[in-house]
Amino acid sequence: PDGLRGTQRQTGPWHYVDIPLNASGYKITRDCPQGNCSVARLPFFVHALADRKNAPRVRLRALIWVVHLMGDIHQPLHNEDDHDRGGNDVKLAYFGDPTNLHRVWDSGIIQHALGVRANRDYTIDFTATRAAAMKLDQSITSADRARWTPAHPLGGISAEAVRWAEQEHLLARKVAYGDLPSARERRDDGSWSATYQRKAWPVVRTQLQTAGIRLAAVLNAALSDKPEIRRGTQNQSALTATPASTPGTGS
């Protein structure tokens, strides 16, 4: 989906929701006009994927978007607006590499923690990425899975999308911006990147794991032939038994 922005410009706003950084939460009339934001598009594609009447190509497209948007909505800087294009205009050098705050949260923090890197054409080393994902998955406890798995991943997906976006919005304010030194402090303190990494990585790690659990639950519900799973009334263990998937990296 990131590669579509050049030819399908209307899809650009689908990747994020501009909740003002200092707002208390999501407001649909302010933050998602005409339904052009991740909070609206994720439920749209979840239901398109679940609809057996849709053509296979339509459901395949929906699947691609569901996986991608689940990653986007769990990236804090995809859920805030501080008049800086989601941190893209906050220029900085992270561990000496010229970049911006949005890219740091998209990939920089992950690269320095796990050693995996996405190329400019969005290709990745699948072997290294899978190994990193498995380590993240293995550290998820049964209590984590129960806490992160949505109770109604299909019928309640619209409410869940709002809740997830608001959770990430709070992390953006408290951690992504709250722990970021000023431009002057970043210039004067050569070790600021390491300090920021230590604070940010636990947050990013948890969001990767949470997104994987929630994605598994949504896909289980959308693709299941069992009515009780599609309604979200199944035994909780039916969803939490699915290993976490690697969410798409937002941008």
Secondary structure, 3 states (H helix, E strand, C coil): CHHHCCCCHHHHHHHCCCCECCCCCCCHHHHCHHHCCHHHHHHHHHHHHHCCCCCHHHHHHHHHHHHHHHHHHCCHHHCCECCCCCCCCCEEEECCEEEEHHHHHHHHHHHHHHCCCCCCCCCCCHHHHHHHHHHHHHCCCHHHHHHHCCCCCCCCHHHHHHHHHHHHHHHHHHHHHCCCCCHHHHHHCCCHHHHHHHHHHHHHHHHHHHHHHHHHHHHHHHHCCCHHHHHCCCCCHHHHCCCCCCCCCCC
